[in-house]
């Protein structure tokens, strides 16, 4: 299969300038996690979006990046619902 035939070849590309030593640090982390540098960067960006998820806009951003995000978004919804139920139960005491 030629390089241009892979689905990833059709995805958006972005040139990124790294601060000194960051590329090497990310490559080391990627190797530890058995990922490519690109996969490591995407994973870290996705975790940041998930950890910041406090509203629907963040959920939208997460689901744009990777299909596996949908179960994560559903878990976030469930967590919010449980928190609301716990807060409501705590007020009733």
SEFIZA-3560 file (N, C-alpha, C; in Angstrom, 3 decimals):
REM SEFIZA-3560
<numar><xx>0.851</xx><yy>-1.177</yy><zz>0.000</zz><atom>N</atom></numar>
<numar><xx>0.000</xx><yy>0.000</yy><zz>0.000</zz><atom>CA</atom></numar>
<numar><xx>0.896</xx><yy>1.240</yy><zz>0.000</zz><atom>C</atom></numar>
<numar><xx>0.668</xx><yy>2.147</yy><zz>-0.909</zz><atom>N</atom></numar>
<numar><xx>1.440</xx><yy>3.389</yy><zz>-0.979</zz><atom>CA</atom></numar>
<numar><xx>1.081</xx><yy>4.281</yy><zz>0.202</zz><atom>C</atom></numar>
<numar><xx>2.008</xx><yy>5.121</yy><zz>0.605</zz><atom>N</atom></numar>
<numar><xx>1.811</xx><yy>5.973</yy><zz>1.775</zz><atom>CA</atom></numar>
<numar><xx>0.522</xx><yy>6.795</yy><zz>1.684</zz><atom>C</atom></numar>
<numar><xx>0.203</xx><yy>7.327</yy><zz>0.524</zz><atom>N</atom></numar>
<numar><xx>-0.996</xx><yy>8.143</yy><zz>0.349</zz><atom>CA</atom></numar>
<numar><xx>-2.292</xx><yy>7.363</yy><zz>0.428</zz><atom>C</atom></numar>
<numar><xx>-2.202</xx><yy>6.028</yy><zz>0.445</zz><atom>N</atom></numar>
<numar><xx>-3.399</xx><yy>5.196</yy><zz>0.504</zz><atom>CA</atom></numar>
<numar><xx>-3.914</xx><yy>4.983</yy><zz>1.922</zz><atom>C</atom></numar>
<numar><xx>-3.130</xx><yy>5.306</yy><zz>2.930</zz><atom>N</atom></numar>
<numar><xx>-3.566</xx><yy>5.125</yy><zz>4.308</zz><atom>CA</atom></numar>
<numar><xx>-4.597</xx><yy>6.198</yy><zz>4.665</zz><atom>C</atom></numar>
<numar><xx>-5.625</xx><yy>5.839</yy><zz>5.454</zz><atom>N</atom></numar>
<numar><xx>-6.625</xx><yy>6.841</yy><zz>5.861</zz><atom>CA</atom></numar>
<numar><xx>-5.996</xx><yy>8.030</yy><zz>6.584</zz><atom>C</atom></numar>
<numar><xx>-4.940</xx><yy>7.779</yy><zz>7.357</zz><atom>N</atom></numar>
<numar><xx>-4.312</xx><yy>8.872</yy><zz>8.098</zz><atom>CA</atom></numar>
<numar><xx>-3.682</xx><yy>9.909</yy><zz>7.173</zz><atom>C</atom></numar>
<numar><xx>-3.341</xx><yy>9.523</yy><zz>5.946</zz><atom>N</atom></numar>
<numar><xx>-2.754</xx><yy>10.467</yy><zz>4.991</zz><atom>CA</atom></numar>
<numar><xx>-3.767</xx><yy>11.521</yy><zz>4.561</zz><atom>C</atom></numar>
<numar><xx>-5.046</xx><yy>11.236</yy><zz>4.754</zz><atom>N</atom></numar>
<numar><xx>-6.104</xx><yy>12.162</yy><zz>4.353</zz><atom>CA</atom></numar>
<numar><xx>-6.572</xx><yy>13.048</yy><zz>5.511</zz><atom>C</atom></numar>
<numar><xx>-6.044</xx><yy>12.815</yy><zz>6.720</zz><atom>N</atom></numar>
<numar><xx>-6.442</xx><yy>13.602</yy><zz>7.878</zz><atom>CA</atom></numar>
<numar><xx>-5.702</xx><yy>14.935</yy><zz>7.896</zz><atom>C</atom></numar>
<numar><xx>-6.257</xx><yy>15.882</yy><zz>8.661</zz><atom>N</atom></numar>
<numar><xx>-5.613</xx><yy>17.186</yy><zz>8.795</zz><atom>CA</atom></numar>
<numar><xx>-4.201</xx><yy>17.027</yy><zz>9.333</zz><atom>C</atom></numar>
<numar><xx>-3.290</xx><yy>17.833</yy><zz>8.810</zz><atom>N</atom></numar>
<numar><xx>-1.918</xx><yy>17.852</yy><zz>9.292</zz><atom>CA</atom></numar>
<numar><xx>-1.618</xx><yy>19.241</yy><zz>9.822</zz><atom>C</atom></numar>
<numar><xx>-0.709</xx><yy>19.295</yy><zz>10.790</zz><atom>N</atom></numar>
<numar><xx>-0.392</xx><yy>20.548</yy><zz>11.446</zz><atom>CA</atom></numar>
<numar><xx>1.097</xx><yy>20.554</yy><zz>11.777</zz><atom>C</atom></numar>
<numar><xx>1.802</xx><yy>21.580</yy><zz>11.334</zz><atom>N</atom></numar>
<numar><xx>3.223</xx><yy>21.715</yy><zz>11.650</zz><atom>CA</atom></numar>
<numar><xx>3.319</xx><yy>22.349</yy><zz>13.032</zz><atom>C</atom></numar>
<numar><xx>4.142</xx><yy>21.753</yy><zz>13.871</zz><atom>N</atom></numar>
<numar><xx>4.240</xx><yy>22.198</yy><zz>15.258</zz><atom>CA</atom></numar>
<numar><xx>5.693</xx><yy>22.498</yy><zz>15.603</zz><atom>C</atom></numar>
<numar><xx>5.940</xx><yy>23.656</yy><zz>16.204</zz><atom>N</atom></numar>
<numar><xx>7.283</xx><yy>24.004</yy><zz>16.664</zz><atom>CA</atom></numar>
<numar><xx>7.355</xx><yy>23.690</yy><zz>18.160</zz><atom>C</atom></numar>
<numar><xx>8.308</xx><yy>22.849</yy><zz>18.544</zz><atom>N</atom></numar>
<numar><xx>8.466</xx><yy>22.441</yy><zz>19.937</zz><atom>CA</atom></numar>
<numar><xx>9.463</xx><yy>23.334</yy><zz>20.654</zz><atom>C</atom></numar>
<numar><xx>9.222</xx><yy>23.630</yy><zz>21.923</zz><atom>N</atom></numar>
<numar><xx>10.261</xx><yy>24.276</yy><zz>22.727</zz><atom>CA</atom></numar>
<numar><xx>11.461</xx><yy>23.330</yy><zz>22.854</zz><atom>C</atom></numar>
<numar><xx>12.608</xx><yy>23.879</yy><zz>23.225</zz><atom>N</atom></numar>
<numar><xx>13.820</xx><yy>23.065</yy><zz>23.377</zz><atom>CA</atom></numar>
<numar><xx>13.553</xx><yy>21.824</yy><zz>24.212</zz><atom>C</atom></numar>
<numar><xx>14.031</xx><yy>20.705</yy><zz>23.760</zz><atom>N</atom></numar>
<numar><xx>14.012</xx><yy>19.398</yy><zz>24.424</zz><atom>CA</atom></numar>
<numar><xx>12.630</xx><yy>18.748</yy><zz>24.524</zz><atom>C</atom></numar>
<numar><xx>11.558</xx><yy>19.463</yy><zz>24.221</zz><atom>N</atom></numar>
<numar><xx>10.232</xx><yy>18.866</yy><zz>24.373</zz><atom>CA</atom></numar>
<numar><xx>10.015</xx><yy>17.704</yy><zz>23.409</zz><atom>C</atom></numar>
<numar><xx>10.475</xx><yy>17.845</yy><zz>22.178</zz><atom>N</atom></numar>
<numar><xx>10.290</xx><yy>16.761</yy><zz>21.204</zz><atom>CA</atom></numar>
<numar><xx>10.949</xx><yy>15.476</yy><zz>21.709</zz><atom>C</atom></numar>
<numar><xx>12.166</xx><yy>15.594</yy><zz>22.223</zz><atom>N</atom></numar>
<numar><xx>12.869</xx><yy>14.428</yy><zz>22.753</zz><atom>CA</atom></numar>
<numar><xx>12.142</xx><yy>13.809</yy><zz>23.936</zz><atom>C</atom></numar>
<numar><xx>11.634</xx><yy>14.659</yy><zz>24.821</zz><atom>N</atom></numar>
<numar><xx>10.889</xx><yy>14.161</yy><zz>25.977</zz><atom>CA</atom></numar>
<numar><xx>9.628</xx><yy>13.423</yy><zz>25.534</zz><atom>C</atom></numar>
<numar><xx>8.929</xx><yy>13.996</yy><zz>24.559</zz><atom>N</atom></numar>
<numar><xx>7.719</xx><yy>13.343</yy><zz>24.059</zz><atom>CA</atom></numar>
<numar><xx>8.046</xx><yy>12.027</yy><zz>23.359</zz><atom>C</atom></numar>
<numar><xx>9.153</xx><yy>12.004</yy><zz>22.608</zz><atom>N</atom></numar>
<numar><xx>9.563</xx><yy>10.754</yy><zz>21.946</zz><atom>CA</atom></numar>
<numar><xx>9.874</xx><yy>9.677</yy><zz>22.980</zz><atom>C</atom></numar>
<numar><xx>10.542</xx><yy>10.067</yy><zz>24.071</zz><atom>N</atom></numar>
<numar><xx>10.838</xx><yy>9.103</yy><zz>25.139</zz><atom>CA</atom></numar>
<numar><xx>9.548</xx><yy>8.563</yy><zz>25.762</zz><atom>C</atom></numar>
<numar><xx>8.604</xx><yy>9.456</yy><zz>26.026</zz><atom>N</atom></numar>
<numar><xx>7.325</xx><yy>9.029</yy><zz>26.599</zz><atom>CA</atom></numar>
<numar><xx>6.558</xx><yy>8.144</yy><zz>25.623</zz><atom>C</atom></numar>
<numar><xx>6.606</xx><yy>8.498</yy><zz>24.351</zz><atom>N</atom></numar>
<numar><xx>5.923</xx><yy>7.694</yy><zz>23.333</zz><atom>CA</atom></numar>
<numar><xx>6.501</xx><yy>6.283</yy><zz>23.301</zz><atom>C</atom></numar>
<numar><xx>7.814</xx><yy>6.195</yy><zz>23.393</zz><atom>N</atom></numar>
<numar><xx>8.458</xx><yy>4.878</yy><zz>23.385</zz><atom>CA</atom></numar>
<numar><xx>8.033</xx><yy>4.066</yy><zz>24.605</zz><atom>C</atom></numar>
<numar><xx>7.998</xx><yy>4.701</yy><zz>25.783</zz><atom>N</atom></numar>
<numar><xx>7.555</xx><yy>4.016</yy><zz>27.009</zz><atom>CA</atom></numar>
<numar><xx>6.131</xx><yy>3.492</yy><zz>26.867</zz><atom>C</atom></numar>
<numar><xx>5.297</xx><yy>4.246</yy><zz>26.156</zz><atom>N</atom></numar>
<numar><xx>3.885</xx><yy>3.891</yy><zz>25.995</zz><atom>CA</atom></numar>
<numar><xx>3.614</xx><yy>3.085</yy><zz>24.724</zz><atom>C</atom></numar>
<numar><xx>4.682</xx><yy>2.694</yy><zz>24.038</zz><atom>N</atom></numar>
<numar><xx>4.570</xx><yy>1.919</yy><zz>22.780</zz><atom>CA</atom></numar>
<numar><xx>3.686</xx><yy>2.624</yy><zz>21.756</zz><atom>C</atom></numar>
<numar><xx>3.934</xx><yy>3.920</yy><zz>21.588</zz><atom>N</atom></numar>
<numar><xx>3.174</xx><yy>4.723</yy><zz>20.628</zz><atom>CA</atom></numar>
<numar><xx>4.131</xx><yy>5.487</yy><zz>19.729</zz><atom>C</atom></numar>
<numar><xx>3.594</xx><yy>5.940</yy><zz>18.612</zz><atom>N</atom></numar>
<numar><xx>4.345</xx><yy>6.868</yy><zz>17.769</zz><atom>CA</atom></numar>
<numar><xx>4.328</xx><yy>8.237</yy><zz>18.448</zz><atom>C</atom></numar>
<numar><xx>5.205</xx><yy>9.115</yy><zz>18.008</zz><atom>N</atom></numar>
<numar><xx>5.212</xx><yy>10.474</yy><zz>18.548</zz><atom>CA</atom></numar>
<numar><xx>3.861</xx><yy>11.135</yy><zz>18.313</zz><atom>C</atom></numar>
<numar><xx>3.312</xx><yy>10.965</yy><zz>17.122</zz><atom>N</atom></numar>
<numar><xx>2.013</xx><yy>11.545</yy><zz>16.811</zz><atom>CA</atom></numar>
<numar><xx>0.928</xx><yy>11.001</yy><zz>17.745</zz><atom>C</atom></numar>
<numar><xx>0.901</xx><yy>9.691</yy><zz>17.952</zz><atom>N</atom></numar>
<numar><xx>-0.113</xx><yy>9.087</yy><zz>18.827</zz><atom>CA</atom></numar>
<numar><xx>0.036</xx><yy>9.580</yy><zz>20.261</zz><atom>C</atom></numar>
<numar><xx>1.267</xx><yy>9.790</yy><zz>20.706</zz><atom>N</atom></numar>
<numar><xx>1.500</xx><yy>10.299</yy><zz>22.062</zz><atom>CA</atom></numar>
<numar><xx>0.957</xx><yy>11.717</yy><zz>22.199</zz><atom>C</atom></numar>
<numar><xx>1.227</xx><yy>12.554</yy><zz>21.208</zz><atom>N</atom></numar>
<numar><xx>0.738</xx><yy>13.936</yy><zz>21.246</zz><atom>CA</atom></numar>
<numar><xx>-0.786</xx><yy>13.957</yy><zz>21.242</zz><atom>C</atom></numar>
<numar><xx>-1.410</xx><yy>13.162</yy><zz>20.372</zz><atom>N</atom></numar>
<numar><xx>-2.872</xx><yy>13.114</yy><zz>20.298</zz><atom>CA</atom></numar>
<numar><xx>-3.452</xx><yy>12.616</yy><zz>21.616</zz><atom>C</atom></numar>
<numar><xx>-2.848</xx><yy>11.587</yy><zz>22.199</zz><atom>N</atom></numar>
<numar><xx>-3.322</xx><yy>11.048</yy><zz>23.472</zz><atom>CA</atom></numar>
<numar><xx>-3.278</xx><yy>12.111</yy><zz>24.565</zz><atom>C</atom></numar>
<numar><xx>-2.184</xx><yy>12.854</yy><zz>24.605</zz><atom>N</atom></numar>
<numar><xx>-2.054</xx><yy>13.891</yy><zz>25.628</zz><atom>CA</atom></numar>
<numar><xx>-3.037</xx><yy>15.038</yy><zz>25.406</zz><atom>C</atom></numar>
<numar><xx>-3.240</xx><yy>15.413</yy><zz>24.167</zz><atom>N</atom></numar>
<numar><xx>-4.232</xx><yy>16.451</yy><zz>23.876</zz><atom>CA</atom></numar>
<numar><xx>-5.630</xx><yy>15.984</yy><zz>24.268</zz><atom>C</atom></numar>
<numar><xx>-5.927</xx><yy>14.748</yy><zz>23.940</zz><atom>N</atom></numar>
<numar><xx>-7.249</xx><yy>14.215</yy><zz>24.257</zz><atom>CA</atom></numar>
<numar><xx>-7.468</xx><yy>14.162</yy><zz>25.769</zz><atom>C</atom></numar>
<numar><xx>-6.455</xx><yy>13.722</yy><zz>26.523</zz><atom>N</atom></numar>
<numar><xx>-6.592</xx><yy>13.680</yy><zz>27.986</zz><atom>CA</atom></numar>
<numar><xx>-6.834</xx><yy>15.078</yy><zz>28.539</zz><atom>C</atom></numar>
<numar><xx>-6.164</xx><yy>16.065</yy><zz>27.983</zz><atom>N</atom></numar>
<numar><xx>-6.371</xx><yy>17.438</yy><zz>28.427</zz><atom>CA</atom></numar>
<numar><xx>-7.804</xx><yy>17.878</yy><zz>28.170</zz><atom>C</atom></numar>
<numar><xx>-8.315</xx><yy>17.564</yy><zz>26.992</zz><atom>N</atom></numar>
<numar><xx>-9.695</xx><yy>17.928</yy><zz>26.681</zz><atom>CA</atom></numar>
<numar><xx>-10.674</xx><yy>17.221</yy><zz>27.607</zz><atom>C</atom></numar>
<numar><xx>-10.427</xx><yy>15.956</yy><zz>27.893</zz><atom>N</atom></numar>
<numar><xx>-11.311</xx><yy>15.203</yy><zz>28.778</zz><atom>CA</atom></numar>
<numar><xx>-11.246</xx><yy>15.770</yy><zz>30.188</zz><atom>C</atom></numar>
<numar><xx>-10.033</xx><yy>16.085</yy><zz>30.670</zz><atom>N</atom></numar>
<numar><xx>-9.908</xx><yy>16.599</yy><zz>32.034</zz><atom>CA</atom></numar>
<numar><xx>-10.531</xx><yy>17.983</yy><zz>32.170</zz><atom>C</atom></numar>
<numar><xx>-10.556</xx><yy>18.728</yy><zz>31.093</zz><atom>N</atom></numar>
<numar><xx>-11.171</xx><yy>20.053</yy><zz>31.107</zz><atom>CA</atom></numar>
<numar><xx>-12.672</xx><yy>19.998</yy><zz>30.847</zz><atom>C</atom></numar>
<numar><xx>-13.181</xx><yy>18.823</yy><zz>30.508</zz><atom>N</atom></numar>
<numar><xx>-14.580</xx><yy>18.700</yy><zz>30.081</zz><atom>CA</atom></numar>
<numar><xx>-15.509</xx><yy>19.131</yy><zz>31.204</zz><atom>C</atom></numar>
<numar><xx>-16.018</xx><yy>20.317</yy><zz>31.055</zz><atom>N</atom></numar>
<numar><xx>-16.968</xx><yy>20.813</yy><zz>32.028</zz><atom>CA</atom></numar>
<numar><xx>-18.244</xx><yy>21.246</yy><zz>31.349</zz><atom>C</atom></numar>
<numar><xx>-18.264</xx><yy>21.167</yy><zz>30.040</zz><atom>N</atom></numar>
<numar><xx>-19.436</xx><yy>21.606</yy><zz>29.305</zz><atom>CA</atom></numar>
<numar><xx>-19.538</xx><yy>20.915</yy><zz>27.973</zz><atom>C</atom></numar>
<numar><xx>-20.613</xx><yy>21.183</yy><zz>27.281</zz><atom>N</atom></numar>
<numar><xx>-20.889</xx><yy>20.526</yy><zz>26.012</zz><atom>CA</atom></numar>
<numar><xx>-19.844</xx><yy>20.832</yy><zz>24.943</zz><atom>C</atom></numar>
<numar><xx>-19.262</xx><yy>22.026</yy><zz>24.940</zz><atom>N</atom></numar>
<numar><xx>-18.263</xx><yy>22.367</yy><zz>23.930</zz><atom>CA</atom></numar>
<numar><xx>-17.067</xx><yy>21.435</yy><zz>24.031</zz><atom>C</atom></numar>
<numar><xx>-16.630</xx><yy>21.145</yy><zz>25.248</zz><atom>N</atom></numar>
<numar><xx>-15.507</xx><yy>20.227</yy><zz>25.415</zz><atom>CA</atom></numar>
<numar><xx>-15.866</xx><yy>18.825</yy><zz>24.950</zz><atom>C</atom></numar>
<numar><xx>-17.084</xx><yy>18.384</yy><zz>25.218</zz><atom>N</atom></numar>
<numar><xx>-17.512</xx><yy>17.073</yy><zz>24.746</zz><atom>CA</atom></numar>
<numar><xx>-17.467</xx><yy>17.035</yy><zz>23.224</zz><atom>C</atom></numar>
<numar><xx>-17.898</xx><yy>18.115</yy><zz>22.592</zz><atom>N</atom></numar>
<numar><xx>-17.864</xx><yy>18.185</yy><zz>21.130</zz><atom>CA</atom></numar>
<numar><xx>-16.426</xx><yy>18.082</yy><zz>20.628</zz><atom>C</atom></numar>
<numar><xx>-15.511</xx><yy>18.796</yy><zz>21.267</zz><atom>N</atom></numar>
<numar><xx>-14.109</xx><yy>18.751</yy><zz>20.853</zz><atom>CA</atom></numar>
<numar><xx>-13.527</xx><yy>17.356</yy><zz>20.989</zz><atom>C</atom></numar>
<numar><xx>-13.823</xx><yy>16.674</yy><zz>22.071</zz><atom>N</atom></numar>
<numar><xx>-13.284</xx><yy>15.335</yy><zz>22.287</zz><atom>CA</atom></numar>
<numar><xx>-13.776</xx><yy>14.389</yy><zz>21.209</zz><atom>C</atom></numar>
<numar><xx>-15.045</xx><yy>14.427</yy><zz>20.890</zz><atom>N</atom></numar>
<numar><xx>-15.590</xx><yy>13.472</yy><zz>19.927</zz><atom>CA</atom></numar>
<numar><xx>-15.072</xx><yy>13.726</yy><zz>18.522</zz><atom>C</atom></numar>
<numar><xx>-14.597</xx><yy>14.922</yy><zz>18.235</zz><atom>N</atom></numar>
<numar><xx>-14.021</xx><yy>15.193</yy><zz>16.914</zz><atom>CA</atom></numar>
<numar><xx>-12.696</xx><yy>14.480</yy><zz>16.728</zz><atom>C</atom></numar>
<numar><xx>-11.980</xx><yy>14.197</yy><zz>17.786</zz><atom>N</atom></numar>
<numar><xx>-10.619</xx><yy>13.696</yy><zz>17.658</zz><atom>CA</atom></numar>
<numar><xx>-10.501</xx><yy>12.200</yy><zz>17.460</zz><atom>C</atom></numar>
<numar><xx>-11.360</xx><yy>11.428</yy><zz>18.062</zz><atom>N</atom></numar>
<numar><xx>-11.165</xx><yy>9.989</yy><zz>17.976</zz><atom>CA</atom></numar>
<numar><xx>-12.481</xx><yy>9.282</yy><zz>18.296</zz><atom>C</atom></numar>
<numar><xx>-12.858</xx><yy>8.271</yy><zz>17.507</zz><atom>N</atom></numar>
<numar><xx>-14.119</xx><yy>7.562</yy><zz>17.751</zz><atom>CA</atom></numar>
<numar><xx>-14.220</xx><yy>6.960</yy><zz>19.146</zz><atom>C</atom></numar>
<numar><xx>-13.121</xx><yy>6.587</yy><zz>19.756</zz><atom>N</atom></numar>
<numar><xx>-13.159</xx><yy>5.990</yy><zz>21.090</zz><atom>CA</atom></numar>
<numar><xx>-13.643</xx><yy>6.992</yy><zz>22.132</zz><atom>C</atom></numar>
<numar><xx>-13.687</xx><yy>8.250</yy><zz>21.767</zz><atom>N</atom></numar>
<numar><xx>-14.076</xx><yy>9.294</yy><zz>22.705</zz><atom>CA</atom></numar>
<numar><xx>-15.529</xx><yy>9.194</yy><zz>23.139</zz><atom>C</atom></numar>
<numar><xx>-16.390</xx><yy>8.638</yy><zz>22.320</zz><atom>N</atom></numar>
<numar><xx>-17.818</xx><yy>8.589</yy><zz>22.666</zz><atom>CA</atom></numar>
<numar><xx>-18.066</xx><yy>7.880</yy><zz>24.000</zz><atom>C</atom></numar>
<numar><xx>-17.444</xx><yy>6.716</yy><zz>24.254</zz><atom>N</atom></numar>
<numar><xx>-17.654</xx><yy>6.105</yy><zz>25.574</zz><atom>CA</atom></numar>
<numar><xx>-17.135</xx><yy>6.988</yy><zz>26.710</zz><atom>C</atom></numar>
<numar><xx>-16.067</xx><yy>7.720</yy><zz>26.465</zz><atom>N</atom></numar>
<numar><xx>-15.532</xx><yy>8.617</yy><zz>27.483</zz><atom>CA</atom></numar>
<numar><xx>-16.523</xx><yy>9.738</yy><zz>27.758</zz><atom>C</atom></numar>
<numar><xx>-17.081</xx><yy>10.303</yy><zz>26.718</zz><atom>N</atom></numar>
<numar><xx>-18.063</xx><yy>11.374</yy><zz>26.877</zz><atom>CA</atom></numar>
<numar><xx>-19.280</xx><yy>10.856</yy><zz>27.638</zz><atom>C</atom></numar>
<numar><xx>-19.711</xx><yy>9.648</yy><zz>27.334</zz><atom>N</atom></numar>
<numar><xx>-20.859</xx><yy>9.062</yy><zz>28.036</zz><atom>CA</atom></numar>
<numar><xx>-20.542</xx><yy>8.888</yy><zz>29.523</zz><atom>C</atom></numar>
<numar><xx>-19.335</xx><yy>8.458</yy><zz>29.834</zz><atom>N</atom></numar>
<numar><xx>-18.935</xx><yy>8.334</yy><zz>31.239</zz><atom>CA</atom></numar>
<numar><xx>-18.934</xx><yy>9.692</yy><zz>31.937</zz><atom>C</atom></numar>
<numar><xx>-18.474</xx><yy>10.719</yy><zz>31.247</zz><atom>N</atom></numar>
<numar><xx>-18.498</xx><yy>12.066</yy><zz>31.826</zz><atom>CA</atom></numar>
<numar><xx>-19.927</xx><yy>12.508</yy><zz>32.127</zz><atom>C</atom></numar>
<numar><xx>-20.844</xx><yy>12.206</yy><zz>31.234</zz><atom>N</atom></numar>
<numar><xx>-22.253</xx><yy>12.540</yy><zz>31.470</zz><atom>CA</atom></numar>
<numar><xx>-22.780</xx><yy>11.809</yy><zz>32.705</zz><atom>C</atom></numar>
<numar><xx>-22.447</xx><yy>10.528</yy><zz>32.807</zz><atom>N</atom></numar>
<numar><xx>-22.895</xx><yy>9.739</yy><zz>33.955</zz><atom>CA</atom></numar>
<numar><xx>-22.302</xx><yy>10.276</yy><zz>35.256</zz><atom>C</atom></numar>
<numar><xx>-21.029</xx><yy>10.664</yy><zz>35.225</zz><atom>N</atom></numar>
<numar><xx>-20.391</xx><yy>11.221</yy><zz>36.418</zz><atom>CA</atom></numar>
<numar><xx>-21.085</xx><yy>12.509</yy><zz>36.836</zz><atom>C</atom></numar>
<numar><xx>-21.374</xx><yy>13.379</yy><zz>35.869</zz><atom>N</atom></numar>
<numar><xx>-22.085</xx><yy>14.624</yy><zz>36.189</zz><atom>CA</atom></numar>
<numar><xx>-23.445</xx><yy>14.339</yy><zz>36.807</zz><atom>C</atom></numar>
<numar><xx>-24.144</xx><yy>13.367</yy><zz>36.248</zz><atom>N</atom></numar>
<numar><xx>-25.465</xx><yy>13.017</yy><zz>36.765</zz><atom>CA</atom></numar>
<numar><xx>-25.352</xx><yy>12.475</yy><zz>38.192</zz><atom>C</atom></numar>
<numar><xx>-24.384</xx><yy>11.609</yy><zz>38.440</zz><atom>N</atom></numar>
<numar><xx>-24.187</xx><yy>11.068</yy><zz>39.785</zz><atom>CA</atom></numar>
<numar><xx>-23.809</xx><yy>12.163</yy><zz>40.777</zz><atom>C</atom></numar>
<numar><xx>-22.963</xx><yy>13.087</yy><zz>40.356</zz><atom>N</atom></numar>
<numar><xx>-22.604</xx><yy>14.208</yy><zz>41.235</zz><atom>CA</atom></numar>
<numar><xx>-23.834</xx><yy>15.031</yy><zz>41.600</zz><atom>C</atom></numar>
<numar><xx>-24.671</xx><yy>15.291</yy><zz>40.608</zz><atom>N</atom></numar>
<numar><xx>-25.889</xx><yy>16.064</yy><zz>40.860</zz><atom>CA</atom></numar>
<numar><xx>-26.800</xx><yy>15.316</yy><zz>41.828</zz><atom>C</atom></numar>
<numar><xx>-26.945</xx><yy>14.015</yy><zz>41.640</zz><atom>N</atom></numar>
<numar><xx>-27.781</xx><yy>13.209</yy><zz>42.533</zz><atom>CA</atom></numar>
<numar><xx>-27.207</xx><yy>13.184</yy><zz>43.945</zz><atom>C</atom></numar>
<numar><xx>-25.882</xx><yy>13.085</yy><zz>44.060</zz><atom>N</atom></numar>
<numar><xx>-25.245</xx><yy>13.083</yy><zz>45.377</zz><atom>CA</atom></numar>
<numar><xx>-25.426</xx><yy>14.430</yy><zz>46.071</zz><atom>C</atom></numar>
<numar><xx>-25.287</xx><yy>15.511</yy><zz>45.311</zz><atom>N</atom></numar>
<numar><xx>-25.472</xx><yy>16.844</yy><zz>45.884</zz><atom>CA</atom></numar>
<numar><xx>-26.901</xx><yy>17.019</yy><zz>46.362</zz><atom>C</atom></numar>
<numar><xx>-27.850</xx><yy>16.539</yy><zz>45.570</zz><atom>N</atom></numar>
<numar><xx>-29.261</xx><yy>16.634</yy><zz>45.935</zz><atom>CA</atom></numar>
<numar><xx>-29.540</xx><yy>15.806</yy><zz>47.190</zz><atom>C</atom></numar>
<numar><xx>-28.978</xx><yy>14.612</yy><zz>47.273</zz><atom>N</atom></numar>
<numar><xx>-29.177</xx><yy>13.741</yy><zz>48.438</zz><atom>CA</atom></numar>
<numar><xx>-28.547</xx><yy>14.361</yy><zz>49.682</zz><atom>C</atom></numar>
<numar><xx>-27.409</xx><yy>15.034</yy><zz>49.521</zz><atom>N</atom></numar>
<numar><xx>-26.736</xx><yy>15.677</yy><zz>50.643</zz><atom>CA</atom></numar>
<numar><xx>-27.526</xx><yy>16.841</yy><zz>51.205</zz><atom>C</atom></numar>
<numar><xx>-28.274</xx><yy>17.533</yy><zz>50.371</zz><atom>N</atom></numar>
<numar><xx>-29.091</xx><yy>18.671</yy><zz>50.814</zz><atom>CA</atom></numar>
<numar><xx>-30.305</xx><yy>18.205</yy><zz>51.600</zz><atom>C</atom></numar>
<numar><xx>-30.745</xx><yy>16.978</yy><zz>51.350</zz><atom>N</atom></numar>
<numar><xx>-31.942</xx><yy>16.454</yy><zz>52.006</zz><atom>CA</atom></numar>
<numar><xx>-31.698</xx><yy>16.001</yy><zz>53.430</zz><atom>C</atom></numar>
<numar><xx>-30.448</xx><yy>15.957</yy><zz>53.868</zz><atom>N</atom></numar>
<numar><xx>-30.130</xx><yy>15.475</yy><zz>55.225</zz><atom>CA</atom></numar>
<numar><xx>-30.335</xx><yy>16.538</yy><zz>56.258</zz><atom>C</atom></numar>
//
